[in-house]
């Protein structure tokens, strides 16, 4: 049971520097696009809808995405988002980030 929750907030004894170093090593953009190529991830109806929404986000905000955004997209693909809450939240954050960039 503990192995399921080892990387969650329940076992938060890991130092932040170690986690930040771990995140720097991963190229989330390449990981995300590799995930999109895997057909088995989108085999049910709700995940096909998620893929459709992700494609819309990529078309809309593609040039403005950074590693943080790709990490969130990876988490959405891995965990699924049947109600669309994570995608809507990401869409709003992207809109705000783009608005801040364009106003500067």
N, C-alpha and C positions, 0 to 999 in steps of 0.2 A: 504494500500500500504506500509506503514511504517513497518508493522509487517513482511512483506516478507523479508525486507532488514535489520532487526534489528541486526542480528549477523554478518553482513558484515562490510567492511571497512567504509561504509557510517556513521555508528553509532559507531565509535571507541572510545567512551568516557569511555568505561570499562577499569579498571586498568589492567595492564599486570599481576600483582600478582594474581588477582582474576581469570583471565583466566588460568594461569598456575596451580592454585589450582584445578580448574575445570577439567583440563586435567589430572592431577595426579590421580584423583578419578576414572577415567574410565580405565578399562582394555581393551584396544583396540584389543588385541589378541583374547580374548574370544568373544568380540563383533563381530569381523570379521568372526570368524568361525561359529557363530550363523547366521550371514547374508548369508554365503555360503550355509547353510542348507535350507534356505527359497527359495522354488522353484519359487514363484511369482516374485522374483527379476530378474530372468533370463528367462522370458517368450518370449522375442522376439529375433530375429536373432542376432542383434548387441550385446545384453547383453550376449548371449551364447558365442559369440566370446571373449568378455571381460573375461568371466569366464574361458575360455580355456587359455587365456594369463596369467591370475592370477594363474591358476594351474601350468603353466610352471615356473612362478616366484617362487612359493612355492617350487617346486621340485629343482630348480636351487639354490636358496638362502635361503632355509628354516632355517638352523641353524644360519644364520647371521642376521636374521630379529630382529629388536627391536621394542619398542612401537611406535617410530616415524614412522617407515615403515608401521606398522599395521594401524596406523591412516590414512596414505595416501591411503592404500588399502581400508579402510572403506569408505573414501571419494570418491574413484573411483567407488565402488559398489553403493553407494548412488546416486551419480550424473550421473553415466554412463560415458562412454568414447567411443563414436561412431567412432572417428577418431584415437583412440589409442595414442594420444599425451601424456596423463598423464602416461600411462603404459610404454611407451618408455622412458619418463623422469625418472620414478622410476627405471626402469631396468638399465639405465645408472648410476644413483646415487648409486644403490646397487653394481654395478660392481666396481665403484670407491671405495666405502667403503670396499668391500672385498679385493680389491687390496692393500689398505692402511693397513688393518689388517694383511694381509699375509706378507707384506714387513717389518713389525715391528719386 
